[in-house]
């Protein structure tokens, strides 16, 4: 999924556009088929390729600057949000209205 996006936009698109495409198109599909811990490796390698570095400190800095969380962090945040909404519901039917 990453190669087609890079093939289409290549070096012509700004980094923020490429990262938003990855965040919105690739990661949701990968969440369904891959182990969360292996996705961290994929994200870090993608950042290394995008920013042409092998330095993980630079990768972490770039991820922070672009607010691009690792998949495990995204899942944790979504789980906390879901649990908070679930606990605030009077019954399970009202949970369906939140979505």
C-alpha positions as CSV (number, residue, x, y, z in Angstrom):
1,X,0.0,0.0,0.0
2,X,2.9,2.4,0.7
3,X,4.5,1.9,-2.7
4,X,1.5,2.9,-4.8
5,X,1.1,6.1,-2.8
6,X,4.7,7.0,-3.2
7,X,4.6,6.0,-6.8
8,X,1.7,8.3,-7.5
9,X,2.8,11.4,-5.5
10,X,6.6,10.6,-5.4
11,X,8.8,13.5,-4.5
12,X,6.3,16.0,-5.8
13,X,4.0,16.1,-2.7
14,X,4.9,17.7,0.6
15,X,5.6,15.4,3.5
16,X,2.5,16.3,5.3
17,X,0.3,15.3,2.3
18,X,2.1,11.9,2.0
19,X,1.8,11.3,5.8
20,X,-1.9,12.1,5.8
21,X,-2.5,9.7,2.9
22,X,-0.6,7.0,4.8
23,X,-2.6,7.8,8.0
24,X,-6.0,7.8,6.3
25,X,-5.6,5.1,3.6
26,X,-2.9,2.6,4.7
27,X,-2.9,2.3,8.4
28,X,-6.6,1.5,8.9
29,X,-6.2,-1.5,6.5
30,X,-3.0,-2.6,8.1
31,X,-4.6,-2.5,11.6
32,X,-6.9,-5.2,10.5
33,X,-4.3,-7.6,9.1
34,X,-1.1,-7.0,11.0
35,X,0.2,-7.3,14.5
36,X,0.3,-3.9,16.2
37,X,3.9,-4.3,17.3
38,X,5.0,-5.1,13.7
39,X,3.3,-1.9,12.5
40,X,5.6,0.2,14.6
41,X,8.5,-1.2,12.6
42,X,6.7,-0.4,9.3
43,X,5.9,3.2,10.4
44,X,9.5,3.8,11.5
45,X,10.9,2.3,8.3
46,X,8.6,4.4,6.2
47,X,9.7,7.6,8.0
48,X,13.3,6.5,7.5
49,X,12.7,6.2,3.8
50,X,10.6,9.4,3.6
51,X,13.2,11.6,5.4
52,X,16.2,9.7,4.1
53,X,17.7,8.8,7.5
54,X,18.6,5.7,9.5
55,X,18.6,7.6,12.8
56,X,15.7,6.6,15.0
57,X,16.0,9.8,17.0
58,X,15.4,11.8,13.9
59,X,12.5,9.5,13.0
60,X,10.9,10.0,16.4
61,X,11.4,13.8,16.1
62,X,9.7,13.8,12.7
63,X,6.8,11.7,14.0
64,X,6.3,14.1,16.9
65,X,6.5,17.2,14.6
66,X,3.9,15.7,12.2
67,X,1.8,14.3,15.2
68,X,2.0,10.8,13.7
69,X,1.5,8.4,16.5
70,X,2.6,4.8,16.4
71,X,-0.3,2.4,15.8
72,X,-0.1,1.1,19.4
73,X,-0.6,4.6,20.7
74,X,-3.5,5.2,18.3
75,X,-5.2,1.9,19.5
76,X,-4.6,2.8,23.1
77,X,-6.2,6.3,22.7
78,X,-9.2,4.9,20.8
79,X,-9.7,2.2,23.4
80,X,-9.7,4.8,26.2
81,X,-12.1,7.0,24.3
82,X,-14.4,4.0,23.7
83,X,-14.3,2.9,27.4
84,X,-15.1,6.4,28.5
85,X,-18.1,6.7,26.2
86,X,-19.3,3.2,27.2
87,X,-19.1,4.0,30.9
88,X,-21.0,7.2,30.4
89,X,-23.9,5.4,28.7
90,X,-27.0,4.4,30.6
91,X,-27.5,1.5,28.3
92,X,-25.9,-0.2,25.4
93,X,-28.4,1.1,22.9
94,X,-27.3,4.7,23.5
95,X,-23.7,3.7,22.7
96,X,-24.8,3.1,19.1
97,X,-25.9,6.7,18.8
98,X,-22.4,7.9,19.7
99,X,-20.9,6.5,16.5
